Amino acid sequence: MAVFNLVIMFSQLEKSILRTLVYFDLANFPLTANEAWQFLYLQTISDFRIILLALQDLKNKNIIGEKYGYYFFSGREDIVETRRTQLVISELKLNKARLAAKFLRGIPFLKAVFVCNTVSAGTAKAESDIDFFIISSYNRVWLVRFFANLILRLFGLRTYGDKLKDRICLSFFVDEHNMNLENLKALKDDIHFIYWIAQMMPIYDPQNFFKKFLSANYWIRKSLPNFNFSAQYLNLVPPNKLLSLWAKSWQIMWQGRYGDLINRQAKEWQILKMKLAVKEKAQLADNSVVINQSVIKLHESDSRAKVSDIWQKKVSSLNLI
């Protein structure tokens, strides 16, 4: 990353753009002008042309460069090809994610499947797994996780041991009444978590839960005031009439108190099977692992605090505070 001449003075907008670029530079991910606007950190800009002018000004100062419509810090031109390669890899993995989602459509009480983490962000590597974020009906999250695990393992699509490449990681489940993730931040200014939410991508969503999810997490707008909360996504996996009928029949049988009992039994069995290290982490206050009635978050290697610390130090060292 470029070292700035301290004589150079930046406007508040330029500082915001550079703070944003610093974060994405950590993932070797240059931004388009539209992405720089959508993901602009902590500054509202209503006119896209203002962003274009600011980017051009930073180019004229030799602080940033541009290639193929991607913007990056001067001297970091190589990450353009990195992004182009990783976008192809991520798209191929999205195809595998859609295949997996097709097998999950018949799970009773399953509302939606989103792709998250590196694949949705477009930064996946060839050896990366595919992270799913799944929404269930209220008080049925453990039942949905049980069947998702069972089905994906049956078809050899679930991560297992060292088998990670192109397999599905079922690390995050919430029910429909607990889609607001603000209380799961790792720290007060959890920039990594904010962008993680903003880059979520639905792949199976017959009831448009993605819109509800974004509405529930509207709090991220405080940090990303220009973010488009009405984005439309293509290539969603369509519902299957036969599988939908199958799921509805089980939902009828497993409604009410009997369904609560089945869900509780599924929870007890799955917790029993979890590694001791995972259950110990659930007792910590860092929200890396969350295990309760409505949320299952199993990120043993939660990098949010580390990424935020690196980002803050680089922003400070570049005098962008």
PyMOL commands that set and color helices and strands:
alter all, ss='L'
color gray80, all
select helices_A, chain A and resi 12-25+33-38+48-60+78-104+117-121+141-154+182-184+191-198+209-216+218-222+241-253+256-273+276-281+304-317
alter helices_A, ss='H'
color red, helices_A
select strands_A, chain A and resi 31-32+64-67+70-73+110-116+130-136+168-175+201-204+289-291+295-298
alter strands_A, ss='S'
color yellow, strands_A
deselect
rebuild
show_as cartoon
